Amino acid sequence: MSESTATSTPIEVRFRGGGFAPKAHRWIGVMVFVVLIAITEWGTRSGWISALTLPRPSDVFMTFVELWESGLLFKHIAPSISRLIIGAALGASIGIATGVLIGLFTLVRAGLVPLVAAVFPIPKIALLPLFVIWFGIDEGSKYALIAFGTFTPTVVATYGAVDNVDRSLIRMGQSFGLTWFSIVRKIVLPGAMPGILSGLRISLAIAIILLVAAEMLGAEYGIGAYILEAGSLYDLERLFAGVVILSLLGVIVSAVIGQIEHYLLGWRT
């Protein structure tokens, strides 16, 4: 074989970082839920698990069927989703914008970081009576509580993500003569996006918790109001049905964030 033929033959080199790339195994997560539900069903039917502490999954499923047939399922879910979307969108958008400003400008950082540090540890549920006084017992106080609870962790995650952008990449952009705006748009924001989206997962989980708390005060319909009513009547089937709805809502939110990550962070693969 001649030297020219040997050098022109391509050689496939295996990507050595493949072991660190996440792979989708969707059915494993489904199987975990199926196994847990089957164990709970067997335990409650056999008496190993007391019916006073945990209802049968089949009874909870029948509660879902009754909610669906009566139309109450949509009446409780629709206002909850509306409150979650509006409140979380307000808090997250303002939080991301504020976090980016803190990460980019030293004067903004000097003025707002102490304020965020002072507000962040405050339990947001404890502020619900204050929001009721300010915004009334209707939708305004619920939006405000969810937005405020989403805002503070989003700010912390965002400016932390901006700070963690590799400075060598910024210096490289400066050496190529990029403008400040181009460096922010092409280097800083893409580099900070993984941290921003990770913080957004936590913020939206907090938003769901605050949604339930807000709906337990002065709401006729909503998942929180449904859970509160079921708990006051000690109706475990309805209570767990509400908890399952919250869990499904969390799974849906996580899946949406995952799709956003797949779309915006495809360059990492």
C-alpha positions, 0 to 999 in steps of 0.5 A: 500500500502506498503512502498516499493511499494510507494517508487518505483513508479516514480513521474513525476516532471514538468520542471519548467524552461519550460516557459523560453525555446524558442518555434518555431512558424514558421507560425506566422512570415510568417503570419506577412509578408503576412498581411503586404504585403496584407495591402500594396497591398490594400493601393496602389490599393485604392490610400491610399498609393501613387504609387510615394512612394511605389510600388504595391507588385504585380508589384514587384513580376512581376519584380522578374518574369522578372528577373528570365526569363531574367537570370539577377537574377542569374547574380546579386545574384551569385557574391553577395553571393560569395563576402559575403561568402568569405569576411564574412568567412575571417573576422569572422574566424580571428575575432573569433580567435583574440577574443579568444586570447584576452580573454585567454591571458592578454598580447594579451588583453593589446596589442589589446583591445586598437587597437580594441577600436580605430578601431571599431567606424570608419564607415567602408563604409568611408574606401571604397575609401582607400581599392580601393586604396590599393586593386584596384577597382576589387574584392579585395577591396570588400572582404577587406571591408566586411572582415574588417567590419565583423572582428571588431564586431566579435572580441568584441563579442568573447572576451566579451563572453569568459570573461562572462564564469562562473569562478566557472566552470573553478575552478571546472575543475582545481580542477578535475585536467584538463589541461589548454587546456582541460579547454579551449576546454571543458569549455571556448569555449562551454560556450562562444559559445552562445555569439559568435554566437549572435555576429556573427548574428550582424557581418553578418548583417553588412557584408550585408550592406557593400556588398551593399556599395562595389557593388555600386562602380565599380561592373557591377553585384551584388545586390548593383549595381542593386539597384544603377541602379534602384535608378538612374532611379527612378524605384521603382519596381526594387529598391524594388525588390533589397531590397527584395532580401537583406531581403531574404538574411538576413533571410537565413543568420539568418536561417543558424546561427539558425541551427548552434546554434541548432547543437552546443548549443543543451546542453542548452535545 
